[in-house]
């Protein structure tokens, strides 16, 4: 590389560096801190556990299918008032039962049991004593 070209490039680099330093000195701290550096794009962590991915093709059209017939629906009807009364009736005949005993005898799932018990306790139909697994329940009135 020729000496003239090298001298020109060095002068340009020095001038560029000087202008950068002057801009930094002239800027306020708020301006400097406000500079946003773009973050690297987030990596896809894969599909979630239990999720199903389906590839949509041109032959897959949204179907206007009706709900499954009554015979194919799963679970019990969602009426927590009836289940709460069922629990109260059980506790009248078995006072001081634990929740686990009552739930297994009545065949209720935990989430259903919790919903019904919360409702019955809030309405004052059931009284409880104890904490955690040692909790005992009694029907009131």
Backbone as CSV, one residue per row, in Angstrom:
resi,resn,N_x,N_y,N_z,CA_x,CA_y,CA_z,C_x,C_y,C_z
1,UNK,0.851,-1.155,0.000,0.000,0.000,0.000,0.912,1.239,0.000
2,UNK,0.503,2.201,-0.750,1.346,3.393,-0.857,1.258,4.227,0.411
3,UNK,2.280,5.015,0.605,2.361,5.849,1.796,1.285,6.928,1.789
4,UNK,0.976,7.477,0.649,-0.040,8.524,0.552,-1.419,7.980,0.922
5,UNK,-1.730,6.753,0.439,-3.024,6.131,0.749,-3.119,5.826,2.242
6,UNK,-2.013,5.302,2.788,-2.001,4.978,4.217,-2.170,6.241,5.048
7,UNK,-1.511,7.301,4.693,-1.637,8.556,5.443,-3.055,9.108,5.361
8,UNK,-3.692,8.989,4.197,-5.067,9.467,4.030,-6.033,8.664,4.891
9,UNK,-5.848,7.331,4.872,-6.729,6.462,5.676,-6.544,6.722,7.175
10,UNK,-5.315,6.889,7.620,-5.054,7.177,9.037,-5.687,8.497,9.449
11,UNK,-5.626,9.493,8.566,-6.233,10.795,8.862,-7.750,10.663,8.974
12,UNK,-8.346,9.867,8.083,-9.801,9.671,8.116,-10.220,8.937,9.395
13,UNK,-9.470,7.909,9.795,-9.780,7.156,11.013,-9.650,8.058,12.238
14,UNK,-8.608,8.874,12.282,-8.402,9.780,13.414,-9.535,10.800,13.488
15,UNK,-9.949,11.311,12.319,-11.046,12.282,12.288,-12.360,11.641,12.745
16,UNK,-12.596,10.384,12.305,-13.808,9.665,12.706,-13.815,9.429,14.218
17,UNK,-12.690,8.963,14.759,-12.600,8.695,16.197,-12.795,9.979,16.993
18,UNK,-12.218,11.090,16.521,-12.367,12.361,17.219,-13.828,12.810,17.223
19,UNK,-14.528,12.640,16.094,-15.936,13.050,16.037,-16.810,12.166,16.933
20,UNK,-16.498,10.888,17.059,-17.245,9.990,17.970,-17.046,10.449,19.413
21,UNK,-15.802,10.751,19.793,-15.513,11.173,21.167,-16.199,12.503,21.472
22,UNK,-16.206,13.431,20.516,-16.886,14.709,20.720,-18.398,14.512,20.887
23,UNK,-18.976,13.585,20.131,-20.417,13.315,20.242,-20.751,12.721,21.606
24,UNK,-19.893,11.866,22.112,-20.123,11.255,23.433,-20.016,12.312,24.521
25,UNK,-19.039,13.188,24.418,-18.876,14.241,25.420,-20.042,15.226,25.387
26,UNK,-20.593,15.466,24.217,-21.693,16.423,24.088,-23.025,15.825,24.542
27,UNK,-23.139,14.497,24.532,-24.397,13.844,24.888,-24.597,13.859,26.395
28,UNK,-25.852,13.850,26.812,-26.162,13.762,28.241,-26.154,12.301,28.653
29,UNK,-26.125,12.078,29.936,-26.137,10.716,30.437,-27.430,10.013,30.033
30,UNK,-28.544,10.740,30.033,-29.826,10.153,29.649,-29.790,9.681,28.199
31,UNK,-29.133,10.480,27.321,-29.018,10.075,25.919,-28.199,8.799,25.779
32,UNK,-27.137,8.709,26.549,-26.264,7.538,26.461,-26.982,6.299,26.981
33,UNK,-27.686,6.444,28.103,-28.390,5.292,28.682,-29.611,4.890,27.872
34,UNK,-30.148,5.793,27.072,-31.347,5.501,26.297,-31.043,4.717,25.023
35,UNK,-29.789,4.545,24.711,-29.434,3.806,23.501,-29.842,2.358,23.699
36,UNK,-30.643,1.867,22.794,-31.123,0.487,22.885,-30.308,-0.399,21.966
37,UNK,-29.786,-1.454,22.539,-29.055,-2.426,21.744,-30.029,-3.532,21.409
38,UNK,-30.199,-3.846,20.132,-31.150,-4.905,19.794,-30.687,-6.238,20.366
39,UNK,-31.626,-6.931,20.997,-31.318,-8.229,21.580,-31.357,-9.295,20.502
40,UNK,-30.664,-10.360,20.767,-30.701,-11.481,19.840,-32.113,-12.068,19.872
41,UNK,-32.602,-12.535,18.752,-33.954,-13.105,18.750,-34.025,-14.313,19.665
42,UNK,-35.179,-14.460,20.336,-35.360,-15.586,21.253,-35.403,-16.882,20.478
43,UNK,-34.763,-17.857,21.027,-34.796,-19.165,20.393,-36.091,-19.863,20.743
44,UNK,-36.595,-20.611,19.821,-37.795,-21.389,20.079,-37.423,-22.522,21.015
45,UNK,-38.111,-22.592,22.104,-37.786,-23.615,23.088,-38.471,-24.933,22.794
46,UNK,-39.051,-25.059,21.661,-39.725,-26.301,21.318,-41.164,-26.265,21.756
47,UNK,-41.869,-27.300,21.440,-43.275,-27.322,21.803,-43.434,-27.661,23.261
48,UNK,-44.523,-27.206,23.813,-44.783,-27.478,25.223,-45.181,-28.922,25.405
49,UNK,-44.964,-29.370,26.585,-45.299,-30.733,26.939,-46.790,-30.970,26.794
50,UNK,-47.150,-32.003,26.112,-48.559,-32.347,25.977,-49.262,-31.651,24.839
51,UNK,-48.602,-30.703,24.197,-49.270,-30.027,23.092,-49.088,-30.833,21.816
52,UNK,-49.999,-30.664,20.950,-49.957,-31.389,19.690,-49.830,-30.362,18.584
53,UNK,-48.853,-30.565,17.727,-48.718,-29.661,16.600,-49.313,-30.354,15.387
54,UNK,-50.050,-29.608,14.625,-50.703,-30.173,13.463,-50.344,-29.328,12.259
55,UNK,-49.929,-29.975,11.221,-49.609,-29.280,9.995,-50.887,-29.127,9.193
56,UNK,-51.210,-27.905,8.842,-52.418,-27.635,8.083,-52.070,-27.699,6.611
57,UNK,-52.789,-28.500,5.894,-52.584,-28.596,4.455,-53.770,-27.961,3.752
58,UNK,-53.676,-27.873,2.458,-54.753,-27.227,1.711,-56.029,-28.052,1.726
59,UNK,-55.907,-29.358,1.976,-57.114,-30.183,2.014,-57.825,-30.098,3.352
60,UNK,-57.089,-29.616,4.398,-57.709,-29.481,5.718,-58.503,-28.181,5.761
61,UNK,-59.786,-28.298,5.731,-60.644,-27.121,5.834,-61.302,-27.136,7.202
62,UNK,-61.575,-25.985,7.778,-62.246,-25.995,9.079,-63.614,-26.643,8.946
63,UNK,-63.872,-27.576,9.825,-65.138,-28.306,9.725,-66.179,-27.652,10.617
64,UNK,-67.377,-27.749,10.210,-68.496,-27.208,10.982,-69.197,-28.354,11.699
65,UNK,-68.402,-29.172,12.388,-68.981,-30.316,13.089,-69.677,-29.859,14.361
66,UNK,-70.709,-30.553,14.681,-71.443,-30.268,15.922,-70.699,-30.897,17.088
67,UNK,-71.105,-30.567,18.288,-70.502,-31.149,19.482,-70.767,-32.651,19.490
68,UNK,-69.911,-33.422,20.157,-70.131,-34.863,20.183,-71.452,-35.199,20.862
69,UNK,-72.048,-36.315,20.486,-73.313,-36.687,21.119,-73.143,-36.907,22.611
70,UNK,-74.259,-36.849,23.331,-74.253,-36.962,24.790,-73.526,-38.225,25.244
71,UNK,-73.639,-39.301,24.485,-73.037,-40.566,24.890,-71.514,-40.514,24.833
72,UNK,-70.931,-39.602,24.044,-69.478,-39.529,23.913,-68.861,-38.473,24.801
73,UNK,-69.626,-37.678,25.503,-69.063,-36.667,26.388,-68.483,-37.331,27.614
74,UNK,-67.400,-36.753,28.098,-66.719,-37.336,29.247,-67.137,-36.639,30.536
75,UNK,-66.997,-37.360,31.618,-67.174,-36.762,32.936,-68.622,-36.557,33.330
76,UNK,-68.760,-35.920,34.470,-70.079,-35.653,35.031,-70.545,-34.278,34.594
77,UNK,-71.841,-34.035,34.667,-72.308,-32.685,34.383,-71.728,-31.710,35.406
78,UNK,-71.459,-30.505,34.988,-70.804,-29.519,35.843,-71.828,-28.801,36.724
79,UNK,-72.324,-29.488,37.747,-73.258,-28.870,38.675,-72.683,-29.031,40.071
80,UNK,-71.934,-28.040,40.521,-71.267,-28.154,41.815,-72.252,-28.074,42.980
81,UNK,-73.434,-27.508,42.776,-74.423,-27.438,43.858,-74.898,-28.841,44.224
82,UNK,-75.132,-29.668,43.199,-75.571,-31.046,43.475,-74.474,-31.829,44.175
83,UNK,-73.239,-31.677,43.705,-72.120,-32.388,44.329,-71.877,-31.884,45.746
84,UNK,-72.077,-30.596,45.986,-71.917,-30.059,47.334,-72.949,-30.681,48.271
85,UNK,-74.180,-30.827,47.802,-75.217,-31.478,48.620,-74.876,-32.940,48.861
86,UNK,-74.278,-33.595,47.870,-73.855,-34.983,48.019,-72.797,-35.094,49.114
87,UNK,-71.861,-34.154,49.133,-70.809,-34.151,50.158,-71.407,-33.893,51.536
88,UNK,-72.338,-32.944,51.628,-72.981,-32.634,52.908,-73.731,-33.856,53.430
89,UNK,-74.436,-34.549,52.554,-75.164,-35.749,52.968,-74.202,-36.825,53.469
90,UNK,-73.074,-36.976,52.798,-72.086,-37.960,53.240,-71.543,-37.590,54.615
91,UNK,-71.253,-36.302,54.828,-70.683,-35.879,56.104,-71.706,-35.946,57.243
92,UNK,-72.998,-35.881,56.923,-74.018,-36.082,57.967,-73.980,-37.519,58.477
93,UNK,-73.765,-38.446,57.562,-73.744,-39.856,57.969,-72.352,-40.293,58.438
94,UNK,-71.311,-39.541,58.111,-69.945,-39.871,58.531,-69.265,-38.617,59.095
95,UNK,-69.709,-38.115,60.260,-69.118,-36.884,60.803,-67.655,-37.082,61.169
96,UNK,-66.868,-36.043,60.947,-65.450,-36.085,61.295,-64.595,-36.807,60.279
97,UNK,-65.105,-37.028,59.082,-64.323,-37.708,58.049,-63.249,-36.784,57.496
98,UNK,-62.189,-37.394,57.000,-61.167,-36.597,56.318,-61.627,-36.368,54.879
99,UNK,-61.050,-35.374,54.267,-61.415,-35.074,52.888,-61.058,-36.205,51.949
100,UNK,-59.926,-36.836,52.179,-59.484,-37.930,51.308,-60.446,-39.105,51.360
101,UNK,-60.896,-39.456,52.574,-61.860,-40.570,52.709,-63.148,-40.256,51.962
102,UNK,-63.675,-39.064,52.202,-64.949,-38.680,51.600,-64.830,-38.583,50.083
103,UNK,-63.762,-37.996,49.618,-63.590,-37.817,48.176,-63.495,-39.153,47.455
104,UNK,-62.737,-40.075,48.016,-62.592,-41.382,47.376,-63.889,-42.175,47.429
105,UNK,-64.615,-42.090,48.552,-65.880,-42.805,48.672,-66.896,-42.278,47.676
106,UNK,-66.959,-40.964,47.511,-67.925,-40.353,46.595,-67.465,-40.402,45.141
107,UNK,-66.193,-40.703,44.907,-65.684,-40.813,43.542,-65.515,-39.487,42.839
108,UNK,-65.173,-38.444,43.591,-64.975,-37.120,42.995,-63.495,-36.871,42.728
109,UNK,-63.217,-36.153,41.667,-61.837,-35.764,41.385,-61.463,-34.618,42.314
110,UNK,-60.142,-34.414,42.492,-59.673,-33.399,43.444,-60.166,-32.002,43.097
111,UNK,-60.091,-31.622,41.827,-60.507,-30.267,41.475,-62.008,-30.073,41.702
112,UNK,-62.790,-31.101,41.434,-64.237,-31.034,41.664,-64.522,-30.963,43.159
113,UNK,-63.814,-31.784,43.932,-63.953,-31.804,45.385,-63.665,-30.425,45.967
114,UNK,-62.547,-29.814,45.528,-62.168,-28.504,46.059,-63.223,-27.448,45.748
115,UNK,-63.768,-27.476,44.543,-64.795,-26.508,44.158,-66.032,-26.658,45.030
116,UNK,-66.477,-27.877,45.201,-67.691,-28.132,45.983,-67.485,-27.830,47.463
117,UNK,-66.332,-28.195,48.005,-66.057,-27.935,49.412,-65.979,-26.435,49.677
118,UNK,-65.340,-25.694,48.791,-65.255,-24.249,48.963,-66.646,-23.643,48.995
119,UNK,-67.501,-24.092,48.089,-68.875,-23.574,48.030,-69.639,-23.915,49.315
120,UNK,-69.550,-25.171,49.760,-70.296,-25.605,50.943,-69.795,-24.911,52.215
121,UNK,-68.488,-24.728,52.336,-67.938,-24.051,53.515,-68.343,-22.580,53.505
122,UNK,-68.284,-21.955,52.347,-68.665,-20.542,52.211,-70.136,-20.338,52.558
123,UNK,-70.992,-21.300,52.197,-72.421,-21.200,52.487,-72.750,-21.636,53.910
124,UNK,-71.755,-22.127,54.659,-71.968,-22.520,56.054,-72.586,-23.896,56.223
125,UNK,-72.544,-24.724,55.206,-73.119,-26.070,55.293,-72.138,-27.064,55.897
126,UNK,-70.860,-26.730,55.846,-69.818,-27.627,56.352,-68.893,-26.837,57.252
127,UNK,-68.455,-27.498,58.333,-67.484,-26.919,59.260,-66.229,-27.774,59.187
128,UNK,-65.072,-27.121,59.235,-63.830,-27.887,59.168,-62.930,-27.529,60.327
129,UNK,-62.114,-28.501,60.732,-61.133,-28.309,61.786,-59.847,-28.983,61.362
130,UNK,-58.742,-28.326,61.626,-57.439,-28.899,61.294,-56.832,-28.224,60.085
131,UNK,-55.650,-28.705,59.739,-54.924,-28.148,58.604,-54.396,-29.287,57.737
132,UNK,-54.297,-28.996,56.478,-53.702,-29.883,55.487,-54.367,-31.262,55.503
133,UNK,-53.593,-32.322,55.586,-54.173,-33.666,55.488,-54.920,-34.092,56.750
134,UNK,-54.699,-33.407,57.844,-55.394,-33.784,59.081,-56.715,-33.038,59.241
135,UNK,-57.182,-32.361,58.217,-58.439,-31.627,58.304,-59.607,-32.599,58.380
136,UNK,-60.521,-32.326,59.302,-61.735,-33.140,59.464,-62.926,-32.253,59.165
137,UNK,-63.992,-32.844,58.613,-65.162,-32.083,58.184,-66.421,-32.596,58.882
138,UNK,-67.340,-31.666,59.198,-68.627,-31.986,59.786,-69.707,-31.200,59.048
139,UNK,-70.868,-31.821,58.882,-72.015,-31.116,58.298,-72.657,-30.289,59.399
140,UNK,-73.034,-29.066,59.094,-73.679,-28.219,60.070,-75.167,-28.188,59.784
141,UNK,-75.962,-28.058,60.804,-77.417,-27.904,60.682,-78.115,-28.980,60.048
